[in-house]
Amino acid sequence: MAENLYLSGKTHCMAHAPSDPLKIIQNGELWFHKNCDEQFPYIYKVDSHPLVHNTDVIKNVYVYIEDTRTEAMHAKCLFEKDLKVLLDPDRTMAGHGTSKKF
């Protein structure tokens, strides 16, 4: 049952880097899982960010670039409205693995 809920809107898996050069963060370490749908944002681990003032407390900083154009936000909303969160692990999750550094 959960198999048809987990990543049900999946169209294409993430590539080794975003196809849009504006979504690439220079000097950032790309973190993603190869089975993740490309409609999710690419996440980068960075050394610093202007909103992080105390790196003694916050050890890891992760960022992604959001396209805030109306049509992009609408497409994101349509994709996200059907996403489901499983309450417990099940057999369908084993093949998907966990997020890892590229």
Secondary structure, DSSP 8 states (H G I E B T S, - for coil): -GGGTTTTT--SB--SS-SSGGG--TT-EEEE-TTSBTTS--EEEES--TT---TTT---EEE-----SHHHHHHHHHHHTT----SS--GGGTTT---EE-
